[in-house]
Each structure stands twice: as structure tokens, then as C-alpha cells.
Amino acid sequence: MDLCDTKLRTGVSDIKNNSGNNCSDTQNNVTSKRISDSDPERSNLAGEEPIKKKRKSSNIIDPCISDTQKSSTITIVRKSRPFRNSAAKDINKRNAKGETRLHVACIKHEAVHHGFVEIAELLLKYGAMVNVPGYNNITPLHEAVLNNKLGAVKLLLMYGADVEARDVNGMTPRNNCKTEEMETVLNSGVSVSVIKPLTETKAQNLDLGQIILFGCRLNKEQHKQLMTLTQQLKIKMKQSYSSVVTHILVPTDANNACSIDTDVMQGILQGKWIVSCNWLSSCLEMGKVIHPEEFEVRGTSHFPNSDAPKRGRMNAEKQLPGLFNGCHIYLAGVGATYTFDNSRLTKTDVVTLIRSGNGLVLSREPDPESIPSGERTVPYHAAHNGSLAKCSHYVIYRSGRNEPKLKYNMAHIKSLSVQWLFDCMESFSLREPV
């Protein structure tokens, strides 16, 4: 049991001791509303699956009242599963709604009475990531501001919470302010000195049991090195790419750039390590798996200095949404095929890539005058001051004789070429249309 686990358990003990005294206050003072309260499944700080309770009535029971009346406790950490050596890994685990423990600490209605601000501080000290978006891309800061928890807001800002973070509807924490005092605190947040956690999140630590290699476009000698390494060090390997792959090995040029294909592009979108095959010979020479960071590919042949592999990987490690999150994409043309870097892709291939980037593919062309309310989202990775900042819908077409005569260039819907789509994937950025 490490220090983090001990302190969290102490926090749980304090909550248990105070639960009986504060239950009546909590029941009479549940005025703040959580953005995702319509979901009947309960969140808990253990990052576990929401607990489904059998009950005769279909009415939703407030999680605070349910906990205090039925068990007089609030589950913070599953006692049978203490923090492992990578405490941050468990601290940042999501529940079924995409919430981390930090989210839950900021949305509990009894935060002041039961000391959830102190629990949030412990989580942050021991590596909880402060800007992880949860349900509808809502961050812990969104939740704390919405519930008017001034102490929690100040704490989150001290640990680097992003005051400009947008949820799926484009709302920032400032948009949720209820008081002038809260607005003042948020406006001063940019000048706050950021505190570093006592335990940094080290998601990149190597675990041989979790590494799964895939060689892409390797020559005979490089493939032989890959086979030797996997056999000597008992590392898993896949013959074809799938989402379980952790490291994609590719040949690189003098600029540490690689040629692009759908496997590499999918790996970038899914946040995999894209590593030069020179890493193989170094590992064999050392007789062990060395950290691949210095062998990480810099870019692709079309975008050699983009750092797209690293940005895609860091995006995944920070648990941020995929590149096309908030984008509704329609591929124009029935039975279309697409040319990409001397390869021909089917519509199914392109759909797979879009979904790898968390995009939503539409089966019907969107009507710019009648966008469903549930689709009026903002793209998470668009520049806030760019032309795509409010663009929720994209009609992707093939250039040439089949190019559509009618093209949209509105704030919420745009017609763009499939080359624009591929460029976004390859550079891991929502590029400004030209």
C-alpha cells in the first residue's frame, strides 16, 4: 500500500465519520446539477463501472441520498485493489461515462460537507490529469464551475486546468459562471503558478507484457531483426495491424520520416508509437528493449517535420478525444474509390480511418438548413479562432469530373476535398482549408 492509497483511505474514513451528520443537510441542499445527471448509472471515485441497483421503481435515486441512507458510506477506493506502482494509471481510469475520479470528486453534490475537495487535491498530487475530458468533453473544471465549487475551481487552476477548454457544444468554464466572484477567479487563472504533481503520470513506461509490435513495409533483413527480437525477449507481434498493436516499426529516411500508408495513418490516429526500424538493431545490440522515444518517427514523406506521430501518441496518453471528435463527415459519391499516395482506398477504408479518429460518418448528406440539435457540436481539435471552430459537418468529395457543383462554405458546414481529409490524418491536425 503506497502513500497515495493510505491518504485516500484516510479521506474515506473521514467521510464515513461525517456521513451521518451531514446526510440531512445534503438532502435539503441538492441544488447544483451535474451536466450528465440524466444518466441513471452512478459514478464513483474508484473509476469502476457504474453500479446498477435492482429496484422496483424506475425513478432515478440521487447518488448522494442513496449512498448515505443505504450504506452510510461512499465508495472511494475498492479496498481489495490498492494502487499499483503506477498509481496515476489507476487514478486516471475512466468509468463507463468517460469520467475519471477527479471528475467525480468535482461533481459530488456533498463536496463541501464530505471533504471531496480534499480528495480532489490528493488525486491531483498523485498524478490525476486535470484536463481529461469526460462525458460530452466536459472537464473537471467545467463540473466545478457549474456546481459553483469555488474551492475546487481554485485548486484545479493551481494544477493547470484549462479555462479555455470547450465541451462538445463549445461551452468553456467561463460560460458556466454563476457569480462575479467565480468569473474573477477564472480570469485570474492564467496567471496562477502551476503546481507539479508529486507523482507524474508516466504512461510511457515500458511493460514487456503489454508491448505488441507490428512491422510495416520492412525489408527482409529488417523483418528478420524483428523476428529475432520478439523471440529473444518474448515480445508479442502481429502480422497485420489492429487496434491492439502498441508499436509500429517502419523504415525511415535520413530525416527520420517514413512513407505513409493506411496502417501508419491509422496508428497515428489511434496514438500508437510509430518507431524507426533502427530501434530493432539498437535493442538487439543492448540485449533488452530500450525506450523508443529517440527513435520515434518525426513525420511522413508529405509532412516530414510535422511531429504527427508524437502528437497523436501524446493525445492518446493524455486521454484527449480523437482528431475528428465533434465532426460529422459525409463521403459523397456512391461506390466511390479514393486515391491516396498511389493506393486505391474503398469507401469502407476511409470510413475506418475516420472512425479511428473518433469522427462520426453520416449515411445521408446533411441539410445545412436542418441540422439535428444533437449534431450541433464543435470539433475538439479545431483552432478556436479558425474557420473550422464551429464547423460540425463536412461533405467530403473527390476532385475531378465528379466534383460537386454545389459546395458549402458556411460556419457550420463545409465541402472539402478528400485530399484535405487525408492531409489532416497524416499531419494529425484539423488543417485550415485553402
Secondary structure as a PSIPRED ss2 file (coil, helix, strand):
# PSIPRED VFORMAT (PSIPRED V4.0)

   1 M C   1.000  0.000  0.000
   2 D C   1.000  0.000  0.000
   3 L H   0.000  1.000  0.000
   4 C H   0.000  1.000  0.000
   5 D H   0.000  1.000  0.000
   6 T H   0.000  1.000  0.000
   7 K H   0.000  1.000  0.000
   8 L H   0.000  1.000  0.000
   9 R H   0.000  1.000  0.000
  10 T H   0.000  1.000  0.000
  11 G H   0.000  1.000  0.000
  12 V H   0.000  1.000  0.000
  13 S H   0.000  1.000  0.000
  14 D H   0.000  1.000  0.000
  15 I H   0.000  1.000  0.000
  16 K H   0.000  1.000  0.000
  17 N H   0.000  1.000  0.000
  18 N H   0.000  1.000  0.000
  19 S H   0.000  1.000  0.000
  20 G H   0.000  1.000  0.000
  21 N H   0.000  1.000  0.000
  22 N H   0.000  1.000  0.000
  23 C H   0.000  1.000  0.000
  24 S H   0.000  1.000  0.000
  25 D H   0.000  1.000  0.000
  26 T H   0.000  1.000  0.000
  27 Q H   0.000  1.000  0.000
  28 N H   0.000  1.000  0.000
  29 N C   1.000  0.000  0.000
  30 V C   1.000  0.000  0.000
  31 T C   1.000  0.000  0.000
  32 S C   1.000  0.000  0.000
  33 K C   1.000  0.000  0.000
  34 R C   1.000  0.000  0.000
  35 I C   1.000  0.000  0.000
  36 S C   1.000  0.000  0.000
  37 D C   1.000  0.000  0.000
  38 S C   1.000  0.000  0.000
  39 D C   1.000  0.000  0.000
  40 P C   1.000  0.000  0.000
  41 E C   1.000  0.000  0.000
  42 R C   1.000  0.000  0.000
  43 S C   1.000  0.000  0.000
  44 N C   1.000  0.000  0.000
  45 L C   1.000  0.000  0.000
  46 A C   1.000  0.000  0.000
  47 G C   1.000  0.000  0.000
  48 E C   1.000  0.000  0.000
  49 E C   1.000  0.000  0.000
  50 P C   1.000  0.000  0.000
  51 I C   1.000  0.000  0.000
  52 K C   1.000  0.000  0.000
  53 K C   1.000  0.000  0.000
  54 K C   1.000  0.000  0.000
  55 R C   1.000  0.000  0.000
  56 K C   1.000  0.000  0.000
  57 S C   1.000  0.000  0.000
  58 S C   1.000  0.000  0.000
  59 N C   1.000  0.000  0.000
  60 I C   1.000  0.000  0.000
  61 I C   1.000  0.000  0.000
  62 D C   1.000  0.000  0.000
  63 P H   0.000  1.000  0.000
  64 C H   0.000  1.000  0.000
  65 I H   0.000  1.000  0.000
  66 S H   0.000  1.000  0.000
  67 D H   0.000  1.000  0.000
  68 T H   0.000  1.000  0.000
  69 Q H   0.000  1.000  0.000
  70 K H   0.000  1.000  0.000
  71 S C   1.000  0.000  0.000
  72 S C   1.000  0.000  0.000
  73 T C   1.000  0.000  0.000
  74 I C   1.000  0.000  0.000
  75 T C   1.000  0.000  0.000
  76 I C   1.000  0.000  0.000
  77 V C   1.000  0.000  0.000
  78 R C   1.000  0.000  0.000
  79 K C   1.000  0.000  0.000
  80 S C   1.000  0.000  0.000
  81 R C   1.000  0.000  0.000
  82 P C   1.000  0.000  0.000
  83 F C   1.000  0.000  0.000
  84 R C   1.000  0.000  0.000
  85 N C   1.000  0.000  0.000
  86 S C   1.000  0.000  0.000
  87 A H   0.000  1.000  0.000
  88 A H   0.000  1.000  0.000
  89 K H   0.000  1.000  0.000
  90 D H   0.000  1.000  0.000
  91 I H   0.000  1.000  0.000
  92 N C   1.000  0.000  0.000
  93 K C   1.000  0.000  0.000
  94 R C   1.000  0.000  0.000
  95 N C   1.000  0.000  0.000
  96 A C   1.000  0.000  0.000
  97 K C   1.000  0.000  0.000
  98 G C   1.000  0.000  0.000
  99 E C   1.000  0.000  0.000
 100 T C   1.000  0.000  0.000
 101 R H   0.000  1.000  0.000
 102 L H   0.000  1.000  0.000
 103 H H   0.000  1.000  0.000
 104 V H   0.000  1.000  0.000
 105 A H   0.000  1.000  0.000
 106 C H   0.000  1.000  0.000
 107 I H   0.000  1.000  0.000
 108 K C   1.000  0.000  0.000
 109 H C   1.000  0.000  0.000
 110 E C   1.000  0.000  0.000
 111 A H   0.000  1.000  0.000
 112 V H   0.000  1.000  0.000
 113 H H   0.000  1.000  0.000
 114 H H   0.000  1.000  0.000
 115 G C   1.000  0.000  0.000
 116 F H   0.000  1.000  0.000
 117 V H   0.000  1.000  0.000
 118 E H   0.000  1.000  0.000
 119 I H   0.000  1.000  0.000
 120 A H   0.000  1.000  0.000
 121 E H   0.000  1.000  0.000
 122 L H   0.000  1.000  0.000
 123 L H   0.000  1.000  0.000
 124 L H   0.000  1.000  0.000
 125 K H   0.000  1.000  0.000
 126 Y C   1.000  0.000  0.000
 127 G C   1.000  0.000  0.000
 128 A C   1.000  0.000  0.000
 129 M C   1.000  0.000  0.000
 130 V C   1.000  0.000  0.000
 131 N C   1.000  0.000  0.000
 132 V C   1.000  0.000  0.000
 133 P C   1.000  0.000  0.000
 134 G C   1.000  0.000  0.000
 135 Y H   0.000  1.000  0.000
 136 N H   0.000  1.000  0.000
 137 N H   0.000  1.000  0.000
 138 I C   1.000  0.000  0.000
 139 T C   1.000  0.000  0.000
 140 P H   0.000  1.000  0.000
 141 L H   0.000  1.000  0.000
 142 H H   0.000  1.000  0.000
 143 E H   0.000  1.000  0.000
 144 A H   0.000  1.000  0.000
 145 V H   0.000  1.000  0.000
 146 L H   0.000  1.000  0.000
 147 N C   1.000  0.000  0.000
 148 N C   1.000  0.000  0.000
 149 K C   1.000  0.000  0.000
 150 L H   0.000  1.000  0.000
 151 G H   0.000  1.000  0.000
 152 A H   0.000  1.000  0.000
 153 V H   0.000  1.000  0.000
 154 K H   0.000  1.000  0.000
 155 L H   0.000  1.000  0.000
 156 L H   0.000  1.000  0.000
 157 L H   0.000  1.000  0.000
 158 M H   0.000  1.000  0.000
 159 Y C   1.000  0.000  0.000
 160 G C   1.000  0.000  0.000
 161 A C   1.000  0.000  0.000
 162 D C   1.000  0.000  0.000
 163 V C   1.000  0.000  0.000
 164 E C   1.000  0.000  0.000
 165 A C   1.000  0.000  0.000
 166 R C   1.000  0.000  0.000
 167 D C   1.000  0.000  0.000
 168 V C   1.000  0.000  0.000
 169 N C   1.000  0.000  0.000
 170 G C   1.000  0.000  0.000
 171 M C   1.000  0.000  0.000
 172 T C   1.000  0.000  0.000
 173 P H   0.000  1.000  0.000
 174 R H   0.000  1.000  0.000
 175 N H   0.000  1.000  0.000
 176 N H   0.000  1.000  0.000
 177 C C   1.000  0.000  0.000
 178 K C   1.000  0.000  0.000
 179 T C   1.000  0.000  0.000
 180 E H   0.000  1.000  0.000
 181 E H   0.000  1.000  0.000
 182 M H   0.000  1.000  0.000
 183 E H   0.000  1.000  0.000
 184 T H   0.000  1.000  0.000
 185 V H   0.000  1.000  0.000
 186 L H   0.000  1.000  0.000
 187 N H   0.000  1.000  0.000
 188 S C   1.000  0.000  0.000
 189 G H   0.000  1.000  0.000
 190 V H   0.000  1.000  0.000
 191 S H   0.000  1.000  0.000
 192 V C   1.000  0.000  0.000
 193 S C   1.000  0.000  0.000
 194 V C   1.000  0.000  0.000
 195 I C   1.000  0.000  0.000
 196 K C   1.000  0.000  0.000
 197 P C   1.000  0.000  0.000
 198 L C   1.000  0.000  0.000
 199 T C   1.000  0.000  0.000
 200 E C   1.000  0.000  0.000
 201 T C   1.000  0.000  0.000
 202 K C   1.000  0.000  0.000
 203 A C   1.000  0.000  0.000
 204 Q C   1.000  0.000  0.000
 205 N C   1.000  0.000  0.000
 206 L C   1.000  0.000  0.000
 207 D C   1.000  0.000  0.000
 208 L C   1.000  0.000  0.000
 209 G C   1.000  0.000  0.000
 210 Q C   1.000  0.000  0.000
 211 I C   1.000  0.000  0.000
 212 I E   0.000  0.000  1.000
 213 L E   0.000  0.000  1.000
 214 F E   0.000  0.000  1.000
 215 G E   0.000  0.000  1.000
 216 C C   1.000  0.000  0.000
 217 R C   1.000  0.000  0.000
 218 L C   1.000  0.000  0.000
 219 N C   1.000  0.000  0.000
 220 K H   0.000  1.000  0.000
 221 E H   0.000  1.000  0.000
 222 Q H   0.000  1.000  0.000
 223 H H   0.000  1.000  0.000
 224 K H   0.000  1.000  0.000
 225 Q H   0.000  1.000  0.000
 226 L H   0.000  1.000  0.000
 227 M H   0.000  1.000  0.000
 228 T H   0.000  1.000  0.000
 229 L H   0.000  1.000  0.000
 230 T H   0.000  1.000  0.000
 231 Q H   0.000  1.000  0.000
 232 Q H   0.000  1.000  0.000
 233 L H   0.000  1.000  0.000
 234 K C   1.000  0.000  0.000
 235 I C   1.000  0.000  0.000
 236 K E   0.000  0.000  1.000
 237 M E   0.000  0.000  1.000
 238 K E   0.000  0.000  1.000
 239 Q C   1.000  0.000  0.000
 240 S C   1.000  0.000  0.000
 241 Y C   1.000  0.000  0.000
 242 S C   1.000  0.000  0.000
 243 S C   1.000  0.000  0.000
 244 V C   1.000  0.000  0.000
 245 V C   1.000  0.000  0.000
 246 T C   1.000  0.000  0.000
 247 H E   0.000  0.000  1.000
 248 I E   0.000  0.000  1.000
 249 L E   0.000  0.000  1.000
 250 V E   0.000  0.000  1.000
 251 P C   1.000  0.000  0.000
 252 T C   1.000  0.000  0.000
 253 D C   1.000  0.000  0.000
 254 A C   1.000  0.000  0.000
 255 N C   1.000  0.000  0.000
 256 N C   1.000  0.000  0.000
 257 A E   0.000  0.000  1.000
 258 C E   0.000  0.000  1.000
 259 S C   1.000  0.000  0.000
 260 I C   1.000  0.000  0.000
 261 D C   1.000  0.000  0.000
 262 T H   0.000  1.000  0.000
 263 D H   0.000  1.000  0.000
 264 V H   0.000  1.000  0.000
 265 M H   0.000  1.000  0.000
 266 Q H   0.000  1.000  0.000
 267 G H   0.000  1.000  0.000
 268 I H   0.000  1.000  0.000
 269 L H   0.000  1.000  0.000
 270 Q C   1.000  0.000  0.000
 271 G C   1.000  0.000  0.000
 272 K C   1.000  0.000  0.000
 273 W E   0.000  0.000  1.000
 274 I E   0.000  0.000  1.000
 275 V E   0.000  0.000  1.000
 276 S E   0.000  0.000  1.000
 277 C C   1.000  0.000  0.000
 278 N H   0.000  1.000  0.000
 279 W H   0.000  1.000  0.000
 280 L H   0.000  1.000  0.000
 281 S H   0.000  1.000  0.000
 282 S H   0.000  1.000  0.000
 283 C H   0.000  1.000  0.000
 284 L H   0.000  1.000  0.000
 285 E H   0.000  1.000  0.000
 286 M H   0.000  1.000  0.000
 287 G C   1.000  0.000  0.000
 288 K C   1.000  0.000  0.000
 289 V C   1.000  0.000  0.000
 290 I C   1.000  0.000  0.000
 291 H C   1.000  0.000  0.000
 292 P C   1.000  0.000  0.000
 293 E H   0.000  1.000  0.000
 294 E H   0.000  1.000  0.000
 295 F H   0.000  1.000  0.000
 296 E E   0.000  0.000  1.000
 297 V C   1.000  0.000  0.000
 298 R C   1.000  0.000  0.000
 299 G E   0.000  0.000  1.000
 300 T E   0.000  0.000  1.000
 301 S C   1.000  0.000  0.000
 302 H C   1.000  0.000  0.000
 303 F C   1.000  0.000  0.000
 304 P C   1.000  0.000  0.000
 305 N C   1.000  0.000  0.000
 306 S C   1.000  0.000  0.000
 307 D C   1.000  0.000  0.000
 308 A H   0.000  1.000  0.000
 309 P H   0.000  1.000  0.000
 310 K H   0.000  1.000  0.000
 311 R H   0.000  1.000  0.000
 312 G H   0.000  1.000  0.000
 313 R H   0.000  1.000  0.000
 314 M H   0.000  1.000  0.000
 315 N H   0.000  1.000  0.000
 316 A H   0.000  1.000  0.000
 317 E H   0.000  1.000  0.000
 318 K C   1.000  0.000  0.000
 319 Q C   1.000  0.000  0.000
 320 L C   1.000  0.000  0.000
 321 P C   1.000  0.000  0.000
 322 G C   1.000  0.000  0.000
 323 L C   1.000  0.000  0.000
 324 F C   1.000  0.000  0.000
 325 N C   1.000  0.000  0.000
 326 G C   1.000  0.000  0.000
 327 C C   1.000  0.000  0.000
 328 H E   0.000  0.000  1.000
 329 I E   0.000  0.000  1.000
 330 Y E   0.000  0.000  1.000
 331 L E   0.000  0.000  1.000
 332 A C   1.000  0.000  0.000
 333 G C   1.000  0.000  0.000
 334 V C   1.000  0.000  0.000
 335 G C   1.000  0.000  0.000
 336 A C   1.000  0.000  0.000
 337 T E   0.000  0.000  1.000
 338 Y E   0.000  0.000  1.000
 339 T E   0.000  0.000  1.000
 340 F E   0.000  0.000  1.000
 341 D C   1.000  0.000  0.000
 342 N C   1.000  0.000  0.000
 343 S E   0.000  0.000  1.000
 344 R E   0.000  0.000  1.000
 345 L E   0.000  0.000  1.000
 346 T E   0.000  0.000  1.000
 347 K H   0.000  1.000  0.000
 348 T H   0.000  1.000  0.000
 349 D H   0.000  1.000  0.000
 350 V H   0.000  1.000  0.000
 351 V H   0.000  1.000  0.000
 352 T H   0.000  1.000  0.000
 353 L H   0.000  1.000  0.000
 354 I H   0.000  1.000  0.000
 355 R H   0.000  1.000  0.000
 356 S H   0.000  1.000  0.000
 357 G C   1.000  0.000  0.000
 358 N C   1.000  0.000  0.000
 359 G C   1.000  0.000  0.000
 360 L E   0.000  0.000  1.000
 361 V E   0.000  0.000  1.000
 362 L E   0.000  0.000  1.000
 363 S C   1.000  0.000  0.000
 364 R C   1.000  0.000  0.000
 365 E C   1.000  0.000  0.000
 366 P C   1.000  0.000  0.000
 367 D C   1.000  0.000  0.000
 368 P C   1.000  0.000  0.000
 369 E C   1.000  0.000  0.000
 370 S C   1.000  0.000  0.000
 371 I C   1.000  0.000  0.000
 372 P C   1.000  0.000  0.000
 373 S H   0.000  1.000  0.000
 374 G H   0.000  1.000  0.000
 375 E H   0.000  1.000  0.000
 376 R C   1.000  0.000  0.000
 377 T C   1.000  0.000  0.000
 378 V C   1.000  0.000  0.000
 379 P C   1.000  0.000  0.000
 380 Y C   1.000  0.000  0.000
 381 H C   1.000  0.000  0.000
 382 A C   1.000  0.000  0.000
 383 A C   1.000  0.000  0.000
 384 H C   1.000  0.000  0.000
 385 N C   1.000  0.000  0.000
 386 G C   1.000  0.000  0.000
 387 S C   1.000  0.000  0.000
 388 L C   1.000  0.000  0.000
 389 A C   1.000  0.000  0.000
 390 K C   1.000  0.000  0.000
 391 C C   1.000  0.000  0.000
 392 S C   1.000  0.000  0.000
 393 H E   0.000  0.000  1.000
 394 Y E   0.000  0.000  1.000
 395 V E   0.000  0.000  1.000
 396 I E   0.000  0.000  1.000
 397 Y E   0.000  0.000  1.000
 398 R C   1.000  0.000  0.000
 399 S C   1.000  0.000  0.000
 400 G C   1.000  0.000  0.000
 401 R C   1.000  0.000  0.000
 402 N C   1.000  0.000  0.000
 403 E C   1.000  0.000  0.000
 404 P C   1.000  0.000  0.000
 405 K C   1.000  0.000  0.000
 406 L C   1.000  0.000  0.000
 407 K C   1.000  0.000  0.000
 408 Y C   1.000  0.000  0.000
 409 N E   0.000  0.000  1.000
 410 M C   1.000  0.000  0.000
 411 A C   1.000  0.000  0.000
 412 H C   1.000  0.000  0.000
 413 I E   0.000  0.000  1.000
 414 K E   0.000  0.000  1.000
 415 S E   0.000  0.000  1.000
 416 L E   0.000  0.000  1.000
 417 S E   0.000  0.000  1.000
 418 V H   0.000  1.000  0.000
 419 Q H   0.000  1.000  0.000
 420 W H   0.000  1.000  0.000
 421 L H   0.000  1.000  0.000
 422 F H   0.000  1.000  0.000
 423 D H   0.000  1.000  0.000
 424 C H   0.000  1.000  0.000
 425 M H   0.000  1.000  0.000
 426 E H   0.000  1.000  0.000
 427 S H   0.000  1.000  0.000
 428 F C   1.000  0.000  0.000
 429 S C   1.000  0.000  0.000
 430 L C   1.000  0.000  0.000
 431 R C   1.000  0.000  0.000
 432 E C   1.000  0.000  0.000
 433 P C   1.000  0.000  0.000
 434 V C   1.000  0.000  0.000
